[in-house]
Amino acid sequence: MSSSTQMSAKDRITALLDDNSFVEIGALVTKRNTDFNLPQTEAKSDGVITGYGLIEGGLVYVYSQDADVLHGTIGEMHAKKIARLYDLALKMGAPVIGLVDCAGIRLQEATDALAGFGKIFKKQTMASGVIPQITAVFGTCGGGSAISASLSDFTFMPKKDAKLFVNSPNVLEGNYTAKCDTASAEYQAACGVIDVVEEDETSVLTSIRTLVSVLPTNNEAETVVDCMDDLNRAVAFDALSADPAKALADISDECFFFEVKKEFAKEMVTGFIKLDGMTIGAIANRAALLDENGKTEKTFETVLTTDGCYKAEQFIRFCDAFGIPVVSFTNVNGYKATVAEEKGIAAAAAKLTAAFAGATVPKVNVISGKAFGSTYIVMNSRHIGADMVFAVEGAKIGMMDAELAAQILYPEASAEERKSAASTYDTLQSSAESAAKRGYVDAIISADSIRQQLAYAFNMLYSKREARPAKKHGTI
């Protein structure tokens, strides 16, 4: 359907859920306040439809704001319905999906409406890491609603007819919508606020169904289904060194890959694949962005950036909270070296390190290209807790490029002597074979066997248990 055609709140629920599975809760709830020109008549469902239904046969709870009733504004009873939905979802261990189309807080209800917002924020915080939370923005999502959307695990938007903002573009000093639409899906996705952008509302709802089908229903559930794909099939893995988004689809069961935050920090790829029916979270360094025809659209330095570290860290923490195993594909030789990056790269890299090291789910690292310096350690190395480490034939692991090392070690040597020293350094200190001899790499594998090797590794790690020191929470 055209993105210019707005669906009703009920239509969105119908399109999202399995046929005839929706059961509404609280249909008769309405506002109590009639002050400040609020209509004396009852407001149908108080501007939000709430209930439960099925996606691929699995239970989910849904609320859909109705812009045709009081502009979908959030008031006391509106918020109470959403909070009630969270209570049920937490009891049953099922995801909550919010379909947002809201003009903001209901001014006429003042502190009662603010209290309602606070209750929603508290419920979302308590549900974080317990049940998946997904928000789709279809109309306006401003102020407190934008904060609520960002408290979710994943946020979706269509390209048009949806706005997300804390402060609207026109109130930002020196800015206006025509100059820079900071509320648009394109802008918010590039900033990392929005996880998935689709062409229209129908595509958003279809994409949510796909995501829900591969996620556990709660933090104690599993995500294993029957696999109809050949575990031993060879894959065209050479593409990994350029664009892992393409290669990850080749590795996955039936070429499934659901990418998250695709438009943000494109040098780092995050998303979900399937291996032998098991959902796996994948993180990979990207050297190039390829189009549908395999042509290079953009190239990237194989370095860690501040945004890339935060993107991967957030994704790893979600996977760990919900028991989703993690695989990383390492091809990195340093940190982005600019004045702007230096403002935050240390803190960002620390958070990524802590996310990998702190995760107790099965963790596998595949070194597909270069792995140099402390970036090698940060990217899920054996030294910070990877359970299994593979290196693709030809991969390099060490302090730095061998030629640069030779220049530092032998500054007075001739070009020929440095060339010889570089060759020796490469063999003894920078090769995957050298790391394997020290026990830092478990196996050196061919590129076309990566699907098979990963499937075996994660099946072996399926029952992993790892104790950690007792504490309230970390501070990194």
Secondary structure, DSSP 8 states (H G I E B T S, - for coil): --TTS---HHHHHHHHS-TT--EEE-TT-------TT--SS--GGGGEEEEEEEETTEEEEEEEE-TTTGGG-B-HHHHHHHHHHHHHHHHHT--EEEEE----B-GGGHHHHHHHHHHHHHHHHHHTTTS-EEEEE-SEEETHHHHHHHTSSEEEEESSS-EEESS-GGGSTT--TTT--TTSHHHHHHTTS-SEEESSHHHHHHHHHHHHHHS-SSTT---B----S-TT----GGGGGT-HHHHHHHHSGGG-EEEESTTSSTTEEEEEEEETTEEEEEEEE-SEEE-TTS-EEEE--SSB-HHHHHHHHHHHHHHHHTT--EEEEEEE-SB--SHHHHTTHHHHHHHHHHHHHH--S-EEEEEEEEEEHHHHHHTT-GGGT-SEEEEETT-EEESS-HHHHHHHH-TTS-HHHHHHHHHHHHHHHSBHHHHHHTTS-SEEE-GGGHHHHHHHHHHHTTT--------S----
